[in-house]
Structures are given as structure tokens and as C-alpha cells.
Amino acid sequence: MTSELEQPQNSHDIKRFIPLLIILMVGLFLAILNQTLLNVAIPRINTEFGVEASTSQWLLTGYMLVNGALIPLSPFLIERFAVRRLFLFAMLCFTVGSLICGVATGFPIMITGRLIQAIGGGVLAPLVMTIILFIFPPEIRGKGMGIFGLAMMFAPAVGPTLSGWVVQNYNWHLLFTGMVPLGVIVLVLAFISLKDIQPPKKVAVDTLSVVTSLAGMSLLLYGFSEAGNDGWTDGVVLSTMIIGALLLAYFTIRQFRLEKPLLDMRIFKFNIFSLSSIINIVLTISMYSGMFLLPIYLQTIRGYSPLDSGLLLLPGAIIMLIMSPISGTLFDKVGPRPLAIFGMVITTVTTYMFTKLTMTTPYSFIVGLYMIRMFGMSFLMMPIMTAGLNQLPKELSSHGTSMSNTLRQVSGSIGISLITTIFTNRTDFHKEVMSGSMNTGDPFFMASFHDFVQKVAITLHIPLPQAQNQALQMLYGRMSQDSAISGINDAFIWATLISLVGLILSFFLRDVRKDKAKAKQSQKDEVLLLPAPKNVS
């Protein structure tokens, strides 16, 4: 029995890795699920621990910061400790953190468990992706990345629904204690079946690179996460974003100078990897616009429960679950460009259709449109990412997976902050415009208002002075609703434009597997054209 995984020789040989892939996917699914699992439970946690929303928000922000900061370190960690020890350590951290959160009796214990969870979750995505790139050769890598997409795309979409159901029917502690037995099972099975893809190496660590990477990513992600609430011109937001960007700029320059960089930036010299990274940034921002805006529309404006709001996202998540392996198989057959164009057309059109929301838009229409939108997206994220990773040589695979996940984390934060800012600013704009139309000096408005007051008094059987106050409250409430819907529609217009950029860029994708095949063929042709050696007498 060898201590390392043997790379499969052909597509049939991959079947023996199916049990291992299931173990890896379950572990990754649990980690990614936790990114969106807690949102609905925050109000219950506030009540139980007696903390303000601004304090409990650190359960989400802290997880994101630790998670995002560790991703760039994953190539070094994979090389230094190898995949087996690193996966077991990550799952152990995640499971122990879940247990601490589940039994927490106070907020300090809760935040401690959450940060321990994040340590495990931060390295799992690039780690599992690196193993998949090893198992699946380029000619069938789409299928492997499609399997990877099951966890990456389905988990964050199903998180709010699962959380809403648990919080509504059980105790929020179950969100964490329920993870513990699953984490233990994954740990035991991984301990038995997971082997290294290469032996660990005693590589020297550049301390300055580690410090600048951790600090830069943490500050940048924190700045983006707070920009949506406090505004992009807030002093803390600006300072953290600028300092974070400067630290990451220094980190990047330093990597080019190091003989053994922590995160090899030469990956961006490969044009399709760079292009696919840009498209995935655009796609992530567009995807988060729907996941962020639609719950606001349903819960805050239309008055639906958190569970109903979460159920809206569930059918789309199921579509992603079904289509992710199928799109991966299609990638292996037709390459990235047809899938990317097809998916981006659907995504752009459906995003535009969300700019027409009203107070009476049927719930079923929103569910159906969101399902079609997620159907389009199922052809995008993993196939486009695979197209870029296929161009990288084997020694840069872990660096490519790390960068892809880093950009996904950063673009997700940018997307939420950007969409929040657009939504807030446009809502305020529309509210100001509507307020201006309610001019008490306008005889037509006053006549309509007096008629409305009369109807309120008759309907509610109250005196005119009380009816006037009631009418003003009703008008203000309706104005707030209409302005918020207009703000959401405007935010979706920007999301449509962002999707359109992704559609245009998709036309420039190409299948690098054909490039490599042509290069091999030309080498063979050159050998055939060489003159035959002369006989030596």
C-alpha cells in the first residue's frame, strides 16, 4: 500500500476515486454552507446573548476575514504539510469550532468557535480543488470541476433555506451541533482513505509575505464588508481599504522577487487564466446581486417570512445541483466558449427581467425567473474556472486554485458592498423625488389627499383628524415601499450591465486543451521531418 495517491492513467481509472471524492465534497459542502447558514439566525442569537446587531455581525464578518485571509496561504500550506494532514487539520478545526458554537453559553465563546471554524474552512476549497486537478486530467477535468461545483454553488444557495427552517422549527444551536457528527464522520473516513498527492517538503516560509498577505486581505475584506453599511467615504472604510490594498500591492511585488514565492503571481502571465479570472469576478458580483436583493425585496418590502424568502432560492440551488456535473461533462466535449456565451446570455437576460419588480409581482414568477437565472449560471462558474486552470502547468496548480478562490472571496465582498451602495443611494433618490411630488401647495395633490382622508375615515370609522394622521402614515409607508422597489430595480440594472461585460469577455475564451494538442502534434511532425541518420560504414 503506497503512502501517496496514484494519478489515474485513464478515465475508467477515476472510478476508484469516487468514495474519496464523496468524502471531500461533504467536508467542503459543510464548510461553504457555514458562510450563509448564520444570517437568518442572527436575531435569535442577539436575543439569547443580549448583544446588539453590530456586535453579532462579527460572527459573519470574522468568519469571512479569517476564511479569506488564509486562502492565499494555501499553496505554501499544501506544499509544507501535504494534502492529507492539511485536510484532516482543517476538518478538525471546523468540527471543534462547530461544537464550541453549538454549546456556547455566551457571545465570547461563540465568536471563538466561529473563528476556529473559519480556520478550517479557509483552506478547504483550494485544497480540495488541488486534489481534483490531480485526479482529473485536462481532457476530462470539466467533469471533476463539475463535481467540485456541487459544493461550491449549492451550499451557499441552500444555506438560508436550511437556516430558516431550523430556526423556525428548532433551536439555532442545532445549526452547529448538527455539523459535529457529520464532521466526525468525514474526519474518520478521510483518515482511512485520503493519501497525499506528493510528500510534504520542508520549504522555508517568508515571514514578511505571510504577514502582509494576512493583514492586507483582512483589511481589504473588512473595508469592503463595511462599505455597504457605512458608505465608501467613511474614514474607517477608506483607511482599511487603502492600507489593505497597499499591503497586498507590496505582497504582489515581493512575490515576483522571491525565488520560492508564497503565492506565485506568474499565473497571470497565462492569458486564459487571467481572462477567466476577470469573468469569474464579474459573474460572482452578478450572482450575489440576486442572492442579496431578492430576500430584501421579499422580507422587508413584501412581508414574507425568512423561511419563505429562503425557499425562493432553493429551486435555483437544486437546478445548480443537477446541472453542475452536466455542465462539466459538456465542457469536456465542447470547451468553455459555447457554454460561457450560452450561460451569460441567460444570466444577462434574466437579470434584466428582475429590473421590473413591483408590489404585485407574483412569488411564483420570481421563483421561476430565479430558477432560469441559476440554470444559466450553472454553465459558467466551474467551466470558466476550469478553462483558466487548464492552461497552468502542474507545478502552478495549487497557486491557481488559491488565486481563484481568493478572487471569488474578494469579488463576493465587493459585489455585496457595491449592490448595497447602489440600492441605498437609489432608494434615497427615489424617496426624495416622490416626496417632492407630495407638494401641499399643489391643489391637485391636496384635493386627492382630502379624498383619501375621507375614504380612510369612512373605512376605519374614525374622526377626520385621526384619519388624516393615518392617511399620512399610509402614504409614507407606500412611498418607502415604492422607493425601495425602485432602488432594487436600479441595482439590478447595474447587475445587468456587469453581466453584459462578462458576456462580451466570454467571446474571447478558447479551449487551451486544443493548444496543447496542437503543440504535441507539431513536435511529432518535427521529429518525422528530421533527416534519417546516415549509415556509418
C-alpha positions in Angstrom: 0.0 0.0 0.0 1.5 3.3 -1.1 1.5 6.5 1.0 0.6 8.6 -1.9 -2.4 8.8 -4.3 -1.6 7.3 -7.7 -2.6 9.5 -10.5 -5.2 7.8 -12.8 -4.0 6.6 -16.1 -7.3 6.9 -17.9 -11.0 8.0 -17.4 -12.0 4.5 -16.3 -9.4 4.5 -13.6 -11.1 7.5 -12.0 -14.0 5.4 -10.7 -11.8 4.1 -7.9 -11.6 7.7 -6.5 -15.4 8.1 -6.2 -15.6 7.2 -2.5 -12.8 9.7 -1.8 -14.5 12.4 -3.9 -17.7 12.0 -1.9 -15.8 12.4 1.4 -14.0 15.6 0.1 -17.3 17.0 -1.2 -19.1 16.5 2.1 -16.3 18.2 4.0 -16.2 21.1 1.6 -20.0 21.4 1.5 -20.2 21.8 5.3 -17.5 24.5 5.3 -19.1 26.5 2.5 -22.6 26.0 3.9 -21.5 27.9 7.0 -20.8 31.1 5.0 -24.6 31.7 4.6 -26.1 29.5 7.3 -26.0 32.0 10.1 -27.7 35.1 8.5 -31.2 34.1 9.5 -30.3 33.1 13.0 -28.6 36.4 14.0 -31.8 37.9 15.6 -32.2 34.9 17.8 -28.6 35.0 18.8 -28.9 38.7 19.7 -31.8 37.9 22.0 -30.3 34.9 23.7 -26.9 36.6 24.3 -28.2 40.1 24.8 -25.9 41.7 22.2 -26.5 44.4 19.6 -26.8 43.5 15.9 -23.5 45.4 15.3 -21.8 43.0 17.7 -23.3 39.8 16.5 -22.4 40.8 12.9 -18.9 39.9 13.7 -19.9 36.2 13.7 -20.3 36.7 9.9 -17.5 39.3 9.4 -15.0 37.4 11.5 -15.6 34.2 9.6 -15.2 35.9 6.3 -12.0 37.7 7.3 -10.2 34.6 8.7 -11.5 32.5 5.8 -10.4 34.9 3.1 -7.1 35.7 4.7 -6.0 32.0 4.8 -6.8 31.2 1.2 -3.7 32.9 -0.3 -1.5 30.9 2.1 -2.9 27.5 0.9 -0.2 26.8 -1.8 2.5 27.0 0.9 0.5 25.0 3.4 -0.2 22.3 0.8 3.5 22.0 -0.1 4.7 22.2 3.5 2.2 19.8 5.1 0.8 17.9 2.1 -2.9 17.4 1.4 -3.7 14.6 3.9 -2.5 16.3 7.1 -3.9 19.6 5.9 -7.3 18.3 5.2 -7.5 16.4 8.5 -6.4 19.5 10.4 -8.9 21.7 8.5 -11.8 19.3 9.2 -10.7 19.0 12.9 -10.7 22.8 13.3 -14.1 23.0 11.6 -15.7 20.3 13.7 -14.2 21.6 17.0 -15.3 25.1 16.1 -18.9 23.8 15.4 -19.0 22.0 18.7 -17.9 25.2 20.6 -20.5 27.3 18.8 -23.2 24.7 19.4 -22.7 24.6 23.2 -21.8 28.3 23.6 -23.4 30.0 26.6 -22.1 33.5 25.8 -21.0 35.6 22.9 -17.2 35.5 23.6 -17.3 31.6 23.4 -19.5 31.8 20.3 -17.1 34.1 18.4 -14.1 31.9 19.4 -15.8 28.8 18.0 -16.7 30.7 14.8 -13.1 31.8 14.2 -11.8 28.3 14.8 -14.4 27.1 12.2 -13.1 29.7 9.8 -9.5 28.4 10.1 -10.7 25.1 8.8 -13.0 26.5 6.1 -10.4 28.8 4.7 -8.1 26.2 3.2 -10.6 23.5 2.3 -11.8 25.0 -1.1 -8.3 25.4 -2.7 -7.1 22.2 -1.1 -10.0 20.1 -2.5 -9.7 21.8 -5.8 -6.0 20.9 -6.0 -6.8 17.3 -5.3 -9.4 17.3 -8.1 -6.9 18.8 -10.6 -4.6 15.9 -9.7 -7.2 13.2 -10.1 -8.8 14.5 -13.3 -6.5 15.1 -16.4 -7.2 18.1 -18.6 -9.3 16.2 -21.1 -11.9 15.3 -18.5 -11.3 17.9 -15.9 -14.6 19.6 -16.6 -16.4 16.6 -15.1 -14.2 16.9 -12.0 -14.8 20.6 -11.6 -18.5 20.0 -12.1 -18.4 17.7 -9.1 -16.5 20.4 -7.2 -19.2 22.9 -8.2 -21.8 20.8 -6.4 -20.5 22.1 -3.1 -19.3 25.5 -4.2 -22.6 26.6 -5.8 -25.3 24.5 -4.0 -24.1 25.1 -0.4 -24.3 28.9 -0.2 -27.7 28.9 -2.0 -29.3 26.3 0.3 -27.9 27.8 3.5 -30.6 30.5 4.1 -33.4 28.0 3.5 -31.9 25.4 5.8 -31.2 28.0 8.4 -34.7 29.5 8.2 -36.3 26.0 8.6 -34.1 25.1 11.6 -34.6 28.5 13.4 -38.4 28.4 12.8 -38.9 24.8 14.0 -36.0 24.1 16.4 -33.2 25.9 18.3 -30.5 27.8 16.4 -27.8 25.7 18.3 -28.8 22.8 16.0 -27.2 24.7 13.1 -23.8 23.9 14.7 -24.3 20.8 16.8 -25.8 19.1 13.7 -22.4 19.7 11.9 -20.4 17.9 14.6 -21.4 14.2 13.8 -21.0 14.9 10.1 -17.6 16.4 10.6 -16.5 13.4 12.7 -17.6 11.0 10.0 -15.7 12.9 7.4 -12.6 13.0 9.6 -12.7 9.3 10.2 -13.2 8.4 6.6 -10.6 10.8 5.4 -8.1 9.4 7.9 -8.7 6.0 6.4 -8.8 6.7 2.7 -7.1 10.0 1.9 -3.4 9.9 0.8 -1.0 12.6 -0.2 -0.6 13.6 -3.9 3.0 14.4 -3.1 5.2 14.1 0.0 5.5 17.2 2.3 8.5 19.4 1.7 10.5 21.4 4.2 10.1 24.7 2.4 11.2 28.0 4.0 8.5 30.5 4.8 8.9 34.1 4.0 7.5 35.7 7.2 7.0 39.1 5.6 4.9 37.6 2.8 2.7 35.8 5.4 2.2 39.0 7.5 1.5 41.3 4.5 -0.9 38.7 3.0 -2.9 38.1 6.2 -3.0 41.8 7.1 -3.7 43.0 3.6 -6.5 40.5 2.9 -8.1 41.1 6.3 -8.1 44.8 6.0 -9.3 44.9 2.4 -12.2 42.4 3.1 -13.2 44.3 6.2 -13.3 47.6 4.3 -15.5 46.1 1.5 -17.8 44.5 4.1 -18.3 47.7 5.9 -18.6 49.9 2.8 -22.2 48.8 2.1 -23.3 49.9 5.6 -21.1 53.0 6.4 -20.5 54.2 2.8 -17.4 54.2 0.7 -16.3 57.7 2.0 -16.3 56.6 5.7 -13.0 57.2 7.3 -12.6 53.7 8.7 -13.7 52.1 5.4 -11.3 54.2 3.3 -8.3 53.8 5.6 -8.7 50.0 5.9 -9.2 49.6 2.2 -6.2 51.8 1.3 -3.9 50.2 3.8 -5.1 46.7 2.8 -4.6 47.5 -0.9 -1.1 48.9 -0.3 0.0 45.8 1.7 -1.3 43.5 -1.0 0.5 45.5 -3.7 3.7 45.2 -1.7 3.0 41.4 -1.2 2.5 41.0 -5.0 5.7 42.8 -5.9 7.6 40.8 -3.3 6.3 37.5 -4.8 7.9 38.4 -8.2 11.3 38.9 -6.5 11.3 35.7 -4.4 12.8 32.5 -5.8 10.1 30.5 -3.9 7.1 32.8 -3.7 4.3 32.2 -1.2 1.7 32.8 -4.0 3.2 32.6 -7.5 1.9 35.6 -9.4 3.3 34.3 -12.7 0.0 32.5 -13.1 -1.3 35.8 -14.5 1.1 35.6 -17.4 -1.2 32.9 -18.8 -3.8 34.8 -20.8 -6.8 32.5 -20.5 -6.3 32.1 -16.7 -6.3 35.9 -16.4 -9.3 36.3 -18.7 -11.3 33.5 -16.8 -10.4 35.2 -13.5 -11.9 38.5 -14.7 -15.1 36.8 -16.0 -15.5 34.9 -12.7 -15.2 38.2 -10.8 -18.0 39.7 -12.9 -20.1 36.6 -12.5 -19.7 36.4 -8.7 -20.8 40.1 -8.4 -23.8 39.4 -10.6 -24.7 36.2 -8.7 -24.5 37.9 -5.3 -26.8 40.7 -6.5 -29.7 38.2 -6.8 -28.9 36.4 -3.6 -28.7 39.7 -1.7 -31.5 41.8 -3.3 -34.3 39.3 -3.6 -34.5 38.4 0.2 -34.7 42.2 0.9 -37.5 42.6 -1.6 -39.5 39.6 -0.2 -38.9 40.1 3.5 -38.6 43.9 4.0 -41.0 45.1 1.3 -43.4 42.3 0.6 -43.5 41.0 4.2 -42.6 37.3 3.5 -41.1 35.2 6.3 -37.4 34.3 6.3 -38.3 30.7 5.5 -40.4 31.8 2.5 -37.6 34.0 1.4 -35.1 31.2 1.7 -37.4 28.8 -0.2 -37.3 31.2 -3.1 -33.6 30.4 -3.5 -34.0 26.6 -3.0 -35.3 25.6 -6.5 -32.5 27.6 -8.1 -30.0 25.8 -5.9 -31.5 22.4 -6.9 -31.0 23.4 -10.5 -27.4 24.1 -9.8 -27.0 20.8 -8.1 -28.4 18.9 -11.1 -26.7 20.9 -13.8 -23.2 21.3 -12.3 -22.0 17.8 -13.2 -23.8 18.0 -16.6 -22.1 21.3 -17.5 -18.8 19.8 -16.5 -19.3 16.9 -18.9 -20.4 19.3 -21.6 -17.2 21.3 -21.0 -15.1 18.2 -21.8 -16.9 17.8 -25.1 -17.4 21.4 -26.4 -14.9 23.5 -24.4 -15.6 26.8 -22.5 -16.7 29.3 -25.1 -20.1 27.9 -26.2 -21.0 27.2 -22.5 -19.9 30.6 -21.4 -21.8 32.5 -24.1 -24.9 30.4 -23.6 -24.8 30.9 -19.8 -24.0 34.6 -19.9 -26.9 35.3 -22.3 -29.4 33.6 -20.0 -27.9 35.3 -16.9 -27.9 38.8 -18.6 -31.5 38.5 -19.8 -32.9 37.2 -16.6 -31.0 39.8 -14.5 -32.6 42.5 -16.7 -36.0 41.0 -16.2 -35.6 41.5 -12.4 -35.5 45.2 -13.1 -39.3 45.1 -13.5 -40.3 44.2 -9.9 -43.4 45.7 -8.4 -45.5 45.3 -5.3 -47.7 42.8 -7.0 -45.1 40.7 -8.8 -46.2 37.0 -8.2 -44.0 34.9 -5.9 -44.2 32.1 -8.5 -42.9 34.3 -11.2 -39.9 35.3 -9.1 -39.1 31.7 -8.3 -39.4 30.7 -11.9 -37.2 33.5 -13.1 -34.6 32.8 -10.5 -34.5 29.1 -11.5 -33.8 30.1 -15.1 -31.1 32.5 -13.9 -29.4 29.8 -11.9 -29.7 27.4 -14.9 -27.7 29.9 -16.9 -25.1 30.3 -14.2 -24.7 26.6 -13.9 -22.9 26.7 -17.3 -20.5 29.4 -16.1 -18.6 29.4 -12.8 -16.9 26.0 -12.8 -16.4 25.7 -16.7 -14.9 29.2 -16.9 -12.6 28.5 -13.9 -11.6 25.1 -15.4 -10.7 26.8 -18.7 -8.2 29.0 -16.9 -6.7 26.3 -14.6 -6.2 24.0 -17.6 -3.7 26.5 -19.0 -1.5 26.3 -15.9 1.4 23.8 -15.6 1.1 21.2 -12.9 3.5 22.9 -10.6 1.3 26.1 -10.5 -2.0 24.3 -10.0 -2.2 24.9 -6.2 -1.3 28.6 -6.8 -4.1 28.8 -9.5 -6.7 27.3 -7.2 -5.7 29.6 -4.4 -5.9 32.7 -6.5 -9.3 31.6 -8.0 -10.8 31.2 -4.5 -9.2 34.4 -3.3 -10.7 36.4 -6.1 -14.1 34.7 -5.5 -14.0 35.8 -1.9 -12.9 39.4 -2.6 -15.4 39.8 -5.5 -18.2 38.5 -3.3 -17.4 41.2 -0.8 -17.1 43.8 -3.5 -20.4 42.7 -5.1 -22.4 42.9 -1.9 -21.0 46.3 -0.9 -21.4 47.7 -4.4 -25.0 46.4 -4.8 -25.8 47.7 -1.3 -24.5 51.1 -2.0 -26.4 51.4 -5.3 -29.6 50.1 -3.7 -29.3 52.6 -0.8 -28.4 55.6 -2.9 -31.1 55.0 -5.5 -33.7 54.3 -2.8 -32.9 57.7 -1.2 -33.1 59.4 -4.6 -36.5 57.9 -5.5 -37.8 58.8 -2.0 -36.7 62.4 -2.4 -38.4 62.6 -5.9 -41.6 61.1 -4.5 -41.6 63.4 -1.5 -41.3 66.4 -3.9 -44.4 65.3 -5.7 -46.4 65.5 -2.5 -46.5 69.3 -2.5 -49.1 70.8 -0.1 -49.1 73.9 -2.4 -50.4 71.8 -5.3 -54.2 72.0 -5.4 -54.5 68.7 -7.3 -52.4 66.8 -4.7 -54.4 68.4 -1.8 -57.7 67.5 -3.5 -56.6 63.9 -3.9 -55.3 63.8 -0.4 -58.5 65.1 1.1 -60.5 62.5 -0.8 -58.1 59.8 0.5 -58.6 61.1 4.1 -62.4 60.9 3.7 -62.1 57.2 2.5 -59.9 56.3 5.4 -62.3 57.9 7.9 -65.3 56.1 6.4 -63.5 52.7 6.1 -61.9 52.7 9.6 -64.8 54.6 11.3 -62.6 57.2 12.8 -62.8 61.0 13.1 -61.2 63.2 10.4 -58.1 64.4 12.4 -57.2 60.8 13.3 -57.9 59.7 9.7 -55.5 62.4 8.4 -52.7 61.1 10.6 -53.5 57.5 9.5 -53.5 58.6 5.8 -50.1 60.3 6.2 -48.6 57.2 7.7 -50.1 55.0 4.9 -48.8 57.4 2.2 -45.3 57.5 3.8 -45.3 53.7 4.1 -46.3 53.2 0.5 -43.7 55.8 -0.6 -41.0 53.9 1.3 -42.0 50.7 -0.3 -42.2 52.1 -3.8 -38.8 53.9 -3.5 -37.2 50.7 -2.1 -38.5 48.7 -5.1 -37.3 51.3 -7.5 -33.9 51.2 -5.7 -33.8 47.4 -6.1 -34.7 47.7 -9.8 -31.9 50.2 -10.3 -29.4 47.9 -8.6 -30.5 45.1 -10.9 -29.9 47.4 -13.9 -26.3 47.8 -12.8 -26.0 44.0 -12.3 -27.3 43.6 -15.9 -24.6 45.9 -17.2 -22.0 43.9 -15.2 -23.3 40.7 -16.6 -23.1 42.2 -20.1 -19.4 42.8 -19.6 -19.0 39.1 -18.8 -20.9 38.2 -21.9 -18.6 40.2 -24.1 -15.5 38.8 -22.5 -16.8 35.3 -23.0 -16.3 35.5 -26.7 -12.5 35.7 -26.2 -12.3 32.4 -24.3 -10.7 29.5 -26.0 -10.0 25.8 -25.2 -6.4 25.6 -24.2 -6.5 21.8 -24.5 -6.5 22.2 -28.3 -3.5 24.5 -28.0 -1.6 21.8 -26.1 -2.8 19.1 -28.5 -1.5 21.2 -31.5 1.8 21.7 -29.7 2.3 18.0 -29.2 1.3 17.2 -32.8 3.8 19.8 -34.1 6.5 18.3 -32.0 5.7 14.8 -33.5 5.7 16.3 -37.0 9.1 17.9 -36.4 10.5 14.6 -35.4 9.1 12.9 -38.5 10.6 15.6 -40.7 14.1 15.2 -39.3 16.5 13.6 -41.9 17.3 9.9 -41.3 20.7 9.3 -39.9 23.3 8.3 -42.4 24.8 4.8 -42.3 28.3 4.7 -41.0 30.4 2.2 -42.8 
